[in-house]
Amino acid sequence: MSAVLDKPADEKPVAKKPSTWAAPPRPVWEEEPSKAGVAGKGLVLSLACLAILFPLWIVIVTSLQTKKTIDEAGGLVVIPKGITFVAYQELLSGGQVQRAALVSVGVTLVGTLFSMAVSVLCAYGLSRSGSLGHRWILMTLLATMFFGAGLIPTYLLVQGLGLTDTYLALILPSAVSVFNILVLRAFFMGISQELIDSARIDGAGDWRILWKIVMPLSRAVLAVIALFYAVGYWSAWFNASIYLTDQDMMPLQNVMIQLVQKQERPVGLSAQVNTGELSALALQMAVMVLALIPVAVLSPFVQRHFKKGMLTGAVKG
């Protein structure tokens, strides 16, 4: 007998799980795209990707070339002729660049943790309608988005607090972003109030509710905001240029600016550049690559949270 006869009559066929990479279903009122439209979109996206990746390719290739190859190309190299890691070995062998990289890593880690702690606490307090003075505090924060004291009063404040020539000057003046607080607040307000009320009935306080309920439900927006803060600290150079005078305390971005401006005689590197054994341009490109690595590594892990974290946090509330 056939296997079909053994199958119960009331058994329904199992629906196939849609593929993760499958395109979302098209609305019934939307027409199918034409071949020319699909080809045009593909061409535009390809050109956009090329415009982004081609300069990055030039920077990476130039950093891996010898001085002879760079001189023959007349500057930036497009087509590589061999690979050498002399520039990276020179940068990571000690001296100012390695110290600046450690400073940037330390400032980014400490600054991101501090900024996230302040932003989460402030946003959670402002998301509770019954908190003391939350409306006036919210209005004050909103006012700072449109009105600022300016550079000179800010510098005088930092100087008056004794923060000049300290690493705190790289963190505290830009520790909190009102925009990030508003995004977190909107997301926290979208969490079910019944869930929080049930936790209060069970005896949980605000600290426990924030740590055990609110933050686990807000992983997406917290990851996005943490990335924003981390990229901001890692890429920052202005605070160091006006608040620091000690060259040994400069972060990586400021050293990169010095390398680009001084071109033939980078600061704090060995005599190989001055004697012509190593190209100053290769060193400049190598520093740029080192500055891009952390962002390039972290972004893919947070990319899946961007839509849920930013759009939901910006629309709700």
C-alpha positions as CSV (number, residue, x, y, z in Angstrom):
1,M,0.0,0.0,0.0
2,S,1.1,3.5,-0.6
3,A,2.3,5.6,2.3
4,V,-0.3,8.1,1.5
5,L,-3.1,5.8,2.6
6,D,-1.5,5.4,6.0
7,K,-1.6,9.2,6.6
8,P,-4.6,10.4,8.8
9,A,-7.2,12.3,6.8
10,D,-7.3,15.2,9.3
11,E,-3.5,15.7,9.4
12,K,-2.6,19.2,8.1
13,P,0.6,19.8,6.1
14,V,3.3,21.4,8.1
15,A,4.0,25.0,6.9
16,K,7.6,25.7,6.0
17,K,9.4,28.2,8.1
18,P,10.2,31.3,6.0
19,S,13.9,31.8,5.3
20,T,15.7,34.5,7.2
21,W,17.0,36.0,4.0
22,A,13.7,35.9,2.2
23,A,12.3,39.2,1.1
24,P,9.3,40.4,3.2
25,P,5.9,39.9,1.5
26,R,4.9,42.7,-0.8
27,P,1.6,44.5,-0.1
28,V,-1.2,43.7,-2.5
29,W,-1.5,47.3,-3.7
30,E,2.2,47.6,-4.5
31,E,3.2,46.6,-8.1
32,E,6.0,44.3,-8.8
33,P,9.2,46.2,-9.6
34,S,10.3,46.2,-13.2
35,K,13.6,44.7,-14.3
36,A,14.9,48.2,-15.1
37,G,14.0,49.4,-11.6
38,V,15.7,46.5,-10.0
39,A,18.8,46.9,-12.1
40,G,18.9,50.7,-11.4
41,K,18.7,50.1,-7.6
42,G,21.4,47.5,-7.8
43,L,23.6,49.9,-9.8
44,V,23.0,52.8,-7.3
45,L,23.8,50.6,-4.3
46,S,26.9,49.2,-6.0
47,L,28.2,52.7,-6.7
48,A,27.5,53.8,-3.1
49,C,29.4,50.8,-1.8
50,L,32.3,51.5,-4.2
51,A,32.4,55.1,-3.1
52,I,32.7,54.0,0.6
53,L,35.1,51.0,0.1
54,F,37.5,52.5,-2.5
55,P,39.0,55.1,-0.2
56,L,39.2,52.5,2.6
57,W,41.0,50.2,0.2
58,I,43.5,52.9,-0.7
59,V,44.3,53.6,3.0
60,I,44.8,50.0,3.8
61,V,46.9,49.2,0.8
62,T,49.1,52.3,1.2
63,S,49.8,51.4,4.8
64,L,51.1,48.0,3.7
65,Q,53.5,49.2,1.0
66,T,57.2,50.0,1.1
67,K,58.7,53.5,0.7
68,K,59.9,52.5,-2.8
69,T,56.4,51.5,-3.9
70,I,54.8,54.7,-2.5
71,D,57.4,56.9,-4.2
72,E,56.9,55.1,-7.6
73,A,53.1,55.6,-7.2
74,G,53.6,59.3,-6.4
75,G,51.7,59.0,-3.1
76,L,48.6,56.9,-2.4
77,V,48.8,53.3,-3.8
78,V,45.8,51.7,-5.5
79,I,47.3,48.5,-6.8
80,P,49.5,46.8,-4.2
81,K,53.0,45.5,-5.0
82,G,53.7,43.1,-2.2
83,I,52.8,43.5,1.5
84,T,54.9,44.7,4.4
85,F,53.9,45.3,8.0
86,V,56.9,47.6,8.7
87,A,54.6,50.6,9.4
88,Y,52.5,48.6,11.9
89,Q,55.6,47.2,13.6
90,E,57.0,50.7,14.0
91,L,53.8,52.0,15.5
92,L,53.3,49.1,17.9
93,S,56.9,48.8,19.0
94,G,56.4,51.4,21.7
95,G,56.6,55.2,21.9
96,Q,53.9,57.8,21.5
97,V,51.5,56.0,19.2
98,Q,51.2,52.9,21.4
99,R,50.8,55.1,24.5
100,A,48.1,57.1,22.7
101,A,46.3,54.0,21.7
102,L,46.2,52.8,25.3
103,V,44.9,56.3,26.4
104,S,42.1,56.1,23.8
105,V,41.1,52.6,24.9
106,G,41.1,53.6,28.6
107,V,39.1,56.8,28.0
108,T,36.6,55.0,25.8
109,L,36.0,52.2,28.3
110,V,35.7,54.4,31.4
111,G,33.8,57.2,29.6
112,T,31.3,54.8,28.0
113,L,30.6,53.1,31.4
114,F,30.2,56.5,33.1
115,S,28.0,58.0,30.4
116,M,25.8,54.9,30.3
117,A,25.3,54.9,34.0
118,V,24.3,58.5,34.2
119,S,22.1,58.3,31.1
120,V,20.3,55.2,32.2
121,L,19.6,56.6,35.7
122,C,18.5,60.0,34.4
123,A,16.3,58.4,31.7
124,Y,14.6,56.0,34.1
125,G,13.9,58.7,36.6
126,L,12.4,60.9,33.9
127,S,10.3,58.0,32.5
128,R,8.4,57.7,35.8
129,S,5.7,60.3,35.8
130,G,5.5,60.4,39.6
131,S,9.2,61.1,40.2
132,L,10.1,64.4,42.0
133,G,10.6,67.3,39.7
134,H,10.8,65.2,36.6
135,R,9.0,67.8,34.4
136,W,11.3,70.7,35.4
137,I,14.4,68.5,34.9
138,L,13.2,67.4,31.5
139,M,12.6,71.0,30.4
140,T,16.1,72.0,31.7
141,L,17.7,69.2,29.7
142,L,15.7,70.1,26.6
143,A,16.9,73.7,26.9
144,T,20.5,72.7,26.8
145,M,19.9,71.2,23.3
146,F,19.2,74.7,21.9
147,F,21.2,77.0,24.2
148,G,24.9,76.6,25.2
149,A,27.3,78.7,27.1
150,G,30.0,78.5,24.5
151,L,33.6,77.4,24.4
152,I,35.2,80.1,26.6
153,P,32.8,79.6,29.6
154,T,33.2,75.9,29.3
155,Y,37.0,76.1,29.3
156,L,36.9,78.4,32.3
157,L,34.6,75.9,34.2
158,V,36.9,73.0,33.4
159,Q,39.9,75.1,34.5
160,G,38.2,76.2,37.6
161,L,37.4,72.6,38.6
162,G,41.1,71.7,38.2
163,L,40.5,69.3,35.4
164,T,43.0,70.6,32.9
165,D,45.9,68.2,32.1
166,T,43.8,65.3,33.6
167,Y,42.1,62.5,31.8
168,L,38.8,63.6,33.4
169,A,38.9,66.5,31.0
170,L,38.4,64.0,28.2
171,I,35.3,62.5,29.8
172,L,33.3,64.8,32.0
173,P,32.7,67.8,29.5
174,S,31.0,65.5,27.0
175,A,29.9,62.7,29.3
176,V,26.1,63.0,28.7
177,S,24.1,63.5,25.6
178,V,20.6,64.8,26.1
179,F,19.5,63.2,22.8
180,N,20.6,59.7,24.1
181,I,18.7,60.3,27.4
182,L,15.5,61.2,25.5
183,V,15.8,58.0,23.4
184,L,16.3,55.9,26.5
185,R,13.4,57.7,28.3
186,A,11.1,57.0,25.4
187,F,12.0,53.3,25.3
188,F,11.6,53.0,29.1
189,M,8.1,54.6,28.9
190,G,7.1,51.9,26.4
191,I,7.7,49.1,28.9
192,S,4.4,47.7,30.3
193,Q,3.4,49.6,33.4
194,E,1.6,46.4,34.6
195,L,4.9,44.6,34.6
196,I,6.5,47.2,36.8
197,D,3.4,47.4,39.1
198,S,3.5,43.6,39.6
199,A,7.1,43.8,40.6
200,R,6.3,46.5,43.2
201,I,3.5,44.3,44.6
202,D,6.1,41.6,45.1
203,G,8.2,44.0,47.1
204,A,10.8,45.1,44.5
205,G,12.2,48.6,44.8
206,D,13.2,51.0,42.0
207,W,16.8,49.8,41.9
208,R,15.7,46.2,41.5
209,I,13.1,47.0,39.0
210,L,15.6,48.9,36.9
211,W,18.3,46.2,37.1
212,K,16.1,43.1,36.8
213,I,13.3,44.2,34.6
214,V,13.9,47.5,32.7
215,M,17.5,46.9,31.6
216,P,17.0,43.3,30.4
217,L,14.0,44.4,28.3
218,S,16.1,47.3,26.9
219,R,19.1,45.5,25.7
220,A,18.7,46.7,22.1
221,V,18.5,50.4,22.8
222,L,21.3,50.1,25.5
223,A,23.6,48.5,22.9
224,V,23.0,51.2,20.4
225,I,23.4,54.1,22.9
226,A,26.6,52.4,24.3
227,L,28.0,52.2,20.7
228,F,27.2,55.9,20.2
229,Y,29.1,56.9,23.3
230,A,32.0,54.6,22.6
231,V,32.4,55.9,19.0
232,G,32.2,59.5,20.3
233,Y,34.9,58.9,22.9
234,W,37.1,57.0,20.5
235,S,36.9,59.6,17.8
236,A,37.1,62.7,20.1
237,W,40.1,65.0,19.6
238,F,38.9,68.5,20.4
239,N,38.8,68.2,24.2
240,A,42.3,66.9,24.3
241,S,43.5,69.7,22.0
242,I,42.3,72.5,24.4
243,Y,42.4,70.9,27.8
244,L,45.7,68.9,27.6
245,T,49.2,70.3,27.2
246,D,51.2,67.1,28.2
247,Q,52.1,65.3,24.9
248,D,52.2,61.9,26.7
249,M,48.5,62.2,27.6
250,M,47.3,62.8,24.1
251,P,44.8,60.2,22.7
252,L,45.2,58.4,19.4
253,Q,43.2,60.8,17.3
254,N,45.4,63.8,18.3
255,V,48.5,61.9,17.5
256,M,47.0,61.0,14.1
257,I,46.5,64.7,13.4
258,Q,50.1,65.4,14.3
259,L,51.2,62.7,11.9
260,V,49.2,64.1,9.1
261,Q,50.2,67.7,9.7
262,K,53.9,67.1,10.2
263,Q,54.1,64.6,7.3
264,E,57.8,64.0,6.9
265,R,58.7,64.1,10.6
266,P,56.1,62.4,12.7
267,V,56.3,63.0,16.5
268,G,57.7,60.3,18.8
269,L,58.7,57.7,16.1
270,S,62.2,56.3,15.4
271,A,64.8,57.6,13.1
272,Q,63.7,55.2,10.3
273,V,61.3,57.9,8.9
274,N,63.9,60.6,9.1
275,T,66.6,58.5,7.4
276,G,64.2,57.5,4.6
277,E,63.9,53.8,5.5
278,L,60.2,54.1,6.2
279,S,57.6,56.2,4.4
280,A,55.8,58.8,6.5
281,L,52.7,58.4,4.3
282,A,52.6,54.6,5.2
283,L,52.7,55.5,8.9
284,Q,49.9,58.0,8.5
285,M,47.7,55.4,6.7
286,A,48.6,52.8,9.3
287,V,47.5,55.1,12.2
288,M,44.2,55.7,10.4
289,V,43.6,51.9,10.0
290,L,44.3,51.4,13.8
291,A,41.8,54.1,14.6
292,L,39.2,52.5,12.4
293,I,39.6,48.9,13.7
294,P,37.6,49.2,17.0
295,V,34.6,50.8,15.2
296,A,34.7,48.3,12.4
297,V,34.9,45.3,14.8
298,L,32.1,46.5,17.2
299,S,29.6,47.8,14.6
300,P,28.5,44.4,13.2
301,F,27.6,43.1,16.6
302,V,25.3,46.0,17.3
303,Q,24.0,46.4,13.8
304,R,21.0,44.1,14.4
305,H,19.9,46.2,17.3
306,F,19.8,49.5,15.4
307,K,16.3,49.2,13.9
308,K,14.7,48.0,17.1
309,G,16.7,50.2,19.5
310,M,16.6,53.5,17.7
311,L,13.2,53.5,15.9
312,T,11.3,52.0,18.8
313,G,13.0,54.4,21.3
314,A,12.4,57.4,19.1
315,V,8.7,56.7,18.3
316,K,7.3,55.4,21.6
317,G,6.3,57.8,24.3
